[in-house]
Amino acid sequence: MAIDNQKVAAVVVTFNRKNLLIECLDALLNQTYKLTSIIIIDNASTDGTYEILKEKGYLDKSVVDYVRLKENIGGAGGFHEGIKRGYEKGYDWLWIMDDDAEPKLDALEKLLNSEPARYKNTIGLTCLKVDKNGSIEKVHRGYYNFKKFKPEPLSDDMYSKEFCKVQYSSFVGLLIKSEAIKYAGLPESGFFIWFDDVEYCIRLSKVGDIFLIRDSVIKHKDNIINEKRLSINDYWKGYYGTRNTIILNLKHGNKFFTIFYSTYKLFRMLFGIFYFNDDHKFIRIIYLLKAYYDGIFYKIGKRIDPIKYKDELKRKGVLND
């Protein structure tokens, strides 16, 4: 049997994906282990998200706790606000996910019914994450390699076990014991996007253990982005990836090595821009240098606004369709 009488709130961050959000909510509302609350953090969507939730009656459900933010503060800011809200309301566990996630109907029950859920030192349980085709997205569960500045996914043999310990999980299907938030704090809202989940899990893992539960499955219907070869349209995301990686390593790794290795990586990436014949080299170089500078000097926040970035590209006539 699953752990009884546990108050569990889902935290869903959404931005302009109303149809995917509806699919996520339907999966949450029909979980075999009933949720106490579903906290929706709307990052100032402009696609009619509020209207469709109202029209279809989701906002009339007592379990739904809808919060619309005044501006888009990114996934990191949204999860910060959602986890803060759930923690302050006193729920025992918070189940974190994006709006394009769809947990199997028994996913939460499988988490709370698992053996590690009863371990005294357990502070997190995470689902097996699969893509739209059912293939395991291995890169989103594992350990962080401070020497290589990147997450290291679990080896294949680890997935043959019913459960295994991990250091990090993406914010798609991660169930956090609220008690741990008292010691680990909240996610870093200033990351805006990317690596906020890894950084937060590193903090959580210093408080207790996080376990991957193989039989608890969540589907993530995102479009995979090649972070190494970003198009000029998405290059603003690369800024956050580079900056946040540096900050993560400065916070949790060796500072001198971080400065040395990030400088080494900077020159490698600059070389790559020239060598691989990337388009719009000057723009890429400017944003790469800015990411390096902001990372080294810990300048967090929404330093690159995606809308303003794309408007700038339009003015320069370089935005690709």
C-alpha positions in Angstrom: 0.0 0.0 0.0 1.1 3.6 -0.6 1.9 5.9 2.2 -1.4 6.9 3.7 -2.8 10.4 4.6 0.0 12.3 2.7 -1.1 15.6 1.3 0.4 15.9 -2.1 0.3 18.9 -4.4 1.3 18.9 -8.0 3.1 22.1 -9.2 2.7 22.7 -12.9 4.4 25.6 -14.7 2.8 26.7 -18.0 3.4 29.2 -20.7 1.5 29.4 -24.0 0.8 25.6 -24.3 -2.9 25.5 -23.3 -3.7 22.2 -25.1 -0.8 20.4 -23.6 -1.7 21.8 -20.2 -5.2 20.4 -20.5 -3.7 16.9 -21.2 -1.4 17.3 -18.2 -4.3 18.3 -15.9 -6.5 15.5 -17.0 -3.7 13.0 -16.1 -3.3 14.7 -12.7 -7.0 14.8 -11.9 -7.3 11.0 -12.6 -4.4 9.8 -10.6 -5.1 6.6 -8.6 -3.5 8.4 -5.6 -5.6 11.5 -5.3 -3.9 14.9 -5.2 -4.7 17.3 -2.5 -4.0 20.3 -4.8 -2.9 21.1 -8.3 -1.0 24.4 -8.3 -0.8 25.9 -11.8 1.7 28.7 -12.2 0.8 30.6 -15.4 3.8 32.5 -16.7 1.7 35.3 -18.2 0.5 33.2 -21.1 -1.0 35.0 -24.1 -2.6 32.1 -25.9 -5.9 32.0 -24.0 -4.8 29.6 -21.3 -6.9 31.3 -18.6 -9.9 31.4 -20.9 -9.8 27.7 -21.8 -9.3 26.7 -18.2 -12.4 28.7 -17.2 -14.5 27.6 -20.2 -13.8 23.9 -19.5 -14.5 24.2 -15.8 -11.0 23.5 -14.5 -11.0 26.7 -12.4 -14.2 25.6 -10.7 -12.5 22.5 -9.3 -11.6 22.9 -5.6 -8.4 21.0 -6.2 -7.1 23.5 -8.8 -5.1 26.4 -7.4 -4.5 28.7 -10.4 -1.9 31.6 -10.2 -1.3 33.9 -13.1 1.9 35.9 -12.9 2.2 39.4 -14.2 5.1 38.6 -16.5 7.0 35.6 -17.8 9.8 34.9 -15.3 10.8 31.6 -17.0 10.6 28.0 -15.9 13.0 28.7 -13.0 10.9 31.6 -11.7 7.7 29.6 -12.1 8.9 26.6 -10.2 10.3 28.9 -7.5 6.9 30.5 -7.1 5.0 27.2 -7.2 7.2 25.3 -4.8 7.1 28.3 -2.4 3.3 28.3 -2.6 3.1 24.6 -1.9 5.6 24.7 0.9 3.8 27.6 2.6 0.4 25.8 2.4 1.9 22.9 4.3 1.6 20.0 1.8 3.7 16.9 2.7 5.0 16.4 -0.9 5.2 18.5 -4.0 5.2 16.9 -7.4 6.9 19.0 -10.0 6.4 19.1 -13.8 6.1 21.1 -16.9 2.8 21.7 -18.8 3.9 19.3 -21.5 4.3 16.3 -19.1 1.7 13.6 -18.8 2.2 11.1 -16.0 0.6 7.7 -16.2 -2.4 7.4 -14.0 -0.7 5.3 -11.4 2.6 7.3 -11.5 2.1 9.1 -8.1 0.9 5.9 -6.4 3.9 4.0 -7.7 6.2 6.7 -6.2 4.6 6.7 -2.8 4.2 2.9 -2.8 7.9 2.4 -3.5 10.3 1.0 -0.9 12.5 4.2 -0.8 9.4 6.3 0.1 9.6 4.8 3.5 13.4 5.4 4.0 14.0 7.9 6.7 16.6 9.8 4.6 14.5 10.0 1.4 13.7 13.6 0.4 12.9 13.0 -3.3 11.4 10.4 -5.6 11.3 10.8 -9.4 9.5 9.1 -12.2 11.0 7.3 -15.2 10.9 9.9 -17.9 10.0 8.8 -21.5 9.6 10.8 -24.7 6.6 10.9 -27.0 7.6 7.5 -28.5 8.1 5.8 -25.1 11.9 5.9 -25.2 13.7 6.7 -21.9 15.1 10.2 -21.7 18.2 9.2 -19.8 20.0 12.5 -19.7 17.4 13.9 -17.3 18.3 11.6 -14.4 21.8 10.9 -13.0 24.8 12.6 -11.4 26.5 15.9 -12.1 30.1 15.8 -13.3 31.9 18.9 -11.9 35.1 18.1 -13.9 33.2 18.1 -17.2 30.6 20.7 -16.4 27.7 18.5 -17.4 25.2 16.0 -16.1 26.1 12.3 -16.5 23.1 10.1 -17.2 22.6 6.8 -15.5 24.1 3.7 -17.1 21.7 1.3 -18.9 22.1 -1.4 -16.2 20.7 1.0 -13.6 17.3 0.9 -15.3 17.0 -2.8 -14.8 16.6 -2.1 -11.0 13.3 -1.3 -9.4 14.8 1.9 -8.0 18.2 3.5 -7.7 19.7 6.7 -6.2 20.3 9.7 -8.3 21.8 13.1 -7.6 19.6 15.1 -10.0 16.3 14.9 -11.8 14.7 17.4 -14.2 11.6 19.2 -13.0 9.4 16.7 -14.8 8.1 14.1 -12.4 10.2 15.0 -9.3 8.4 14.4 -6.0 9.9 16.5 -3.2 9.3 16.0 0.5 8.4 19.5 1.8 10.4 19.0 4.9 13.6 19.1 2.8 12.8 22.6 1.5 13.3 24.0 5.0 17.0 23.1 4.6 17.6 23.3 0.9 15.6 26.4 0.2 13.8 27.2 -3.0 14.9 26.8 -6.6 17.0 29.7 -8.0 14.5 31.9 -9.7 17.3 34.0 -11.3 18.3 31.1 -13.6 15.2 31.9 -15.8 15.6 28.6 -17.8 17.9 25.6 -17.8 19.9 24.0 -15.0 17.7 25.4 -12.3 16.5 21.8 -11.7 20.1 20.3 -11.6 21.3 23.1 -9.2 18.3 22.6 -6.9 18.7 18.8 -6.8 22.4 19.2 -5.9 21.2 21.2 -2.9 18.5 18.7 -2.1 20.9 15.8 -2.3 23.0 17.4 0.4 19.9 17.1 2.7 18.9 13.6 1.8 18.5 11.0 -0.9 16.7 11.1 -4.2 15.5 7.9 -5.9 14.4 7.1 -9.4 11.4 4.7 -9.3 11.4 2.7 -12.5 7.8 1.7 -12.6 6.5 5.2 -12.1 6.4 6.6 -15.7 5.9 10.2 -17.0 5.8 11.1 -20.6 7.4 14.4 -21.7 6.1 15.7 -25.0 8.8 18.3 -25.5 10.8 18.9 -28.6 14.4 17.9 -28.1 16.8 20.7 -28.6 20.4 20.2 -29.6 22.1 22.5 -27.1 25.5 22.2 -28.9 24.1 23.4 -32.2 21.4 25.9 -31.4 19.8 27.8 -34.3 20.2 31.6 -34.1 16.5 31.8 -33.2 17.2 29.8 -30.0 20.6 31.1 -29.2 19.3 33.1 -26.3 18.7 29.7 -24.6 22.4 28.9 -25.0 23.2 32.1 -23.1 21.3 30.8 -20.1 22.8 27.3 -20.4 26.3 28.6 -20.4 25.8 31.2 -17.7 23.9 28.9 -15.4 26.4 26.1 -15.8 29.2 28.4 -14.7 27.2 29.7 -11.7 26.2 26.1 -10.7 29.9 25.1 -10.7 31.0 28.2 -8.8 28.4 27.5 -6.1 28.9 23.8 -5.7 32.3 23.0 -7.2 35.9 24.2 -7.0 35.9 27.9 -7.8 39.5 28.0 -9.2 38.9 25.0 -11.4 35.5 26.5 -12.5 37.1 29.7 -13.7 39.9 27.8 -15.4 37.7 25.3 -17.1 35.0 27.7 -18.1 37.6 29.9 -19.8 39.0 26.9 -21.6 35.4 26.0 -22.7 34.9 29.6 -23.8 37.8 29.5 -26.3 36.7 26.0 -27.5 33.2 27.4 -28.2 34.6 30.5 -29.9 36.7 28.2 -32.1 33.6 26.1 -32.8 31.6 29.1 -34.0 34.3 29.8 -36.6 35.2 26.2 -37.5 31.7 24.9 -38.0 30.7 27.8 -40.2 27.9 28.9 -37.9 25.6 31.6 -39.3 25.6 35.1 -37.7 28.9 34.6 -36.1 29.1 38.1 -34.6 25.8 37.7 -32.8 26.8 34.3 -31.4 30.1 35.6 -30.2 28.5 38.6 -28.4 26.0 36.5 -26.5 28.6 33.8 -25.7 30.9 36.4 -24.2 28.0 37.9 -22.3 27.1 34.5 -20.9 30.7 33.9 -19.8 31.0 37.3 -18.1 27.6 37.1 -16.4 28.4 33.6 -15.1 31.8 34.4 -13.7 30.5 37.5 -12.0 27.2 35.8 -10.8 24.8 38.1 -12.7 21.6 36.2 -12.4 18.1 37.1 -13.5 16.3 37.6 -16.8 19.3 39.2 -18.5 18.2 38.2 -22.0 14.5 38.7 -22.8 13.4 36.2 -25.4 10.9 38.5 -27.0 13.4 41.4 -27.2 16.0 39.1 -28.5 13.8 38.0 -31.4 12.7 41.5 -32.0 16.3 42.5 -32.3 16.9 39.7 -34.8 13.9 40.8 -36.9 15.3 44.4 -37.0 18.6 43.0 -38.3 16.8 40.8 -40.8 18.3 37.5 -39.5 15.4 35.8 -37.8 14.7 32.4 -39.4 11.2 31.1 -39.8 
